[in-house]
Each structure stands twice: as structure tokens, then as C-alpha cells.
Amino acid sequence: MALVFLGTDFHDSALSTLEFLEQASSKILRSLHQESAPLEGAIVLSTCNRFEIYCESDLFHPALEFITHAISQHVPLSPQDINEMLRVLYADAVPEHLFSVAAGLESMVVGEEEIAGQVKRALASTQKINFSTKSLNQLFQTASKVAKSVTTQTGLGASGRSIVTTALDIAQEHIDSWEHSSALVIGTGAYSRVVTAALQKRGVIDISVYSRSGRADKFAELHGIRSITRQELASEIARTHITISASGSQGYALDQDIAQQVLEFRKNTAPVVVVDVALSRDVAPELSQRPEFFIIDLEHIRDNSAPEHVESLTKARQLVHSSVVEFTGALAAHSVDHVVSALRAHVGLWVDEEIENVRKKSGDETAREVQKSLRKVTNAILHAPSVKARELAVDGNQEDYIHAVRLLFDLEGAPHD
């Protein structure tokens, strides 16, 4: 079995493409989980700026074809387009990529903290439908540990940087004082909670919330803010200093008609500041061309994110690399476990037979003493070949050794890789 990666991100694909891949991610995961699939397991990691599938399979090309077909069932792309869009990684390159992703090194905002949680949730989603494997579990659990180590040892991610906080930094030029500013949050999902917390952390007290799904009252009560109705939306956008939309519902929360109403309510000439961090675009693209509006969307955030300190990045990448070496070594060592187990079981049968013969001839007491001695001898004899097998596996030289062990101990019936 081998680990395989297929994916794309904001570097190679339009955010609009990543948007509908993200919307279909749950359906794609369910399509991959079929009894006839050439996959032992798969995990889908999908966010507003990346779409990635991690899987385990011993049929490389059939697995790629199957995954491509599964994706094409749920997005308006042909299998050929999907093939051209997705990058493929294999074996050791897979943990190298995921560990970098989890540590925030491949993010639109380098060092952002949200991706670590998204990695954990991706694993949980697959575990929920029993479609993970031991290797995939270890891969993602190790990725989470690497992310934590990078934050602790380099400071990347420790400042709580994220797409939301970066958007607020960009909006700063239009905000005189956060403590004396007002804000409107559109949406009541998990991302809206992040937005609200970020605003409150900056000292914003006057925060209102609007929900197209009718959940504004409950959200406002939980977070100590105000809720508004559909009829109040345009006037509230006009009144507040900044509007942050994170609903992700179908259709635009702020379209041309609402924008025109906002301008009618507006009492000053300052631009209407709107941040769109929704997984599905909430603000009509045409508004970016209107001088009355200052729209901060994901493309704007990507183009205006400040690079991290070179020294921190270098140390972070060193941590990732050393973690990859350790992980791949452990994975390789586990690849010989079936032979080591077969060897121990085989020798164990000889020991059990001898103990039973002693029991018949000399009784239980003598058999127990012989059992203790033989167990010690067995462990001592098998320790060296077990350790040697794992050492050779780490170096990729285990096949000849395994073959020799099978012949020497008559283990031809032992399972192969």
C-alpha cells in the first residue's frame, strides 16, 4: 500500500474553481467510499483556497482514474480538465506536503492558524464514515503534531494570524479607531464566530449580525451583539464602518440592488468597506469596480499578505523535513511488521508444542518453568532479526532480507505487501 495525494490550491486554480470543489467536498468523499473502489481509504481536505485528497492504495493508476471520475460527478468539469488541474504526489512527497500545509507554510496567509483545525476536521469526517486507514490516521495525526511544534518553536501561527485578521489589517487604512467603530457580520456559521471574535478582540463594541437563514437572533444572543432584519440590511451597511460577510449561502448577500440602496442611505463620501471571506462568494464581483465600495475579497487578501520572517520560515521548513524523515522511517519499519509477526508466531508454535510435550511427561509445574525459559530464549533470539528487519526497511533494503527469513523459517505462507 502507498500514500497518494491529488490536489490543487490558490496558486494553480481560480478561487471560483476551488469554491465549487469545496461545496462538493462532502459528496465527493461519499463517492470515494465505495466497496468496489481501488482505495483502502481517503481523506478530503477542502477549504476556500485548497482542495486535496489523500488516499491509500496499491493500484496507483486505477486509483487516480477512480478519483477523477468521482470528482467529475459533482463539479462542472470534465475528467480531462480535472486531470490537468490536480497535482499528484506519491510516497514520501505526501507527508512532506501535508506537514507543510498543516503548519501554515502553504497557506494564502503564511502561518495562518485556521488550517490546523481544518486538517483535524478532515480526518474526523473520514473516521466518521469508517473510511480511514492506520497509515492515513498516522499521517494526519502527525501533521497536527508538526503544526503545533512549528507554532511553539518558530512563532508562526502563534500570533493568531488568519484570513480574517489579515483582512482586518488591510481594512485598517479606512478605520480610524476600532474601539469607536461599528461592524456588521453577515452569516452565523463557524466562520462568522471567528469574525465576531476577531472584531471583539480589536475592541469593536458596536457589532450587529444579519442571517439569510433566520438564525441572527440566536447568534446575537450567544455573542452579546445585535441582530438585524432583511429590511434593515442596506441601512445597516451604510451606517457601519465595516461589513464582513461570511455566510457562504447560495447567491450574493450584497448584490447591485442592495448596493444601490446602501448608497442612498450613505451620509458621507467615504467608501463602503466590505470584507468577503465566505467560502462561497457573498459579494457580487461587479461591486469591486465601483469606486464607492472598497471590497476586500480572497484575491485581495492573497495579493496583500505580508511575507513571514525568513528565519522563522527556514526553521519551520527544517522542522517539517525532520518530521517527514521520522514519519517515513516509522512507516517503512511498520511495513515489515507482518513478517516479524509471522516469524514470532511460527517460533511460538514450536515453543508451545515443546511445552505441551513437557507437560505430558513431567507435569504442569515443570512445564511452567520450561515455558519461562523458552520464552526468554525466544525473545532473545528473535530480537536481532526483528530490529534488523526494521533498520533495513527504513533504508529501503528489506525485500532480500524478508525473502531470506521466509525461506529460512519456511514462512512462504506469510502475507506479502
Secondary structure, DSSP 8 states (H G I E B T S, - for coil): -EEEEEEEETTTS-HHHHHHHHHTHHHHHHHH--TT-S-SEEEEEEETTEEEEEEEES-HHHHHHHHHHHHHTTSS--HHHHHHH-EEEETTHHHHHHHHHHTTTTSSSTT-SHHHHHHHHHHHHHHHTT---HHHHHHHHHHHHHHHHHHHHH-TTTT---HHHHHHHHHGGG-S-GGG-EEEEE--SHHHHHHHHHHHHTT--EEEEE-TTS-HHHHHHHHT-EE--GGGHHHHHHHSSEEEE----SS-SB-HHHHHHHHHH--SSS-EEEEE--SS--B-GGGGG-TTEEEE-HHHHHHH-----HHHHHHHHHHHHHHHHHHHHHHHHHTTHHHHHHHHHHHHHHHHHHHHHHHHHH-HHHHHHHHHHHHHHHHHHHHHHHHHHHHHHHTT-HHHHHHHHHHHHT-TTS---
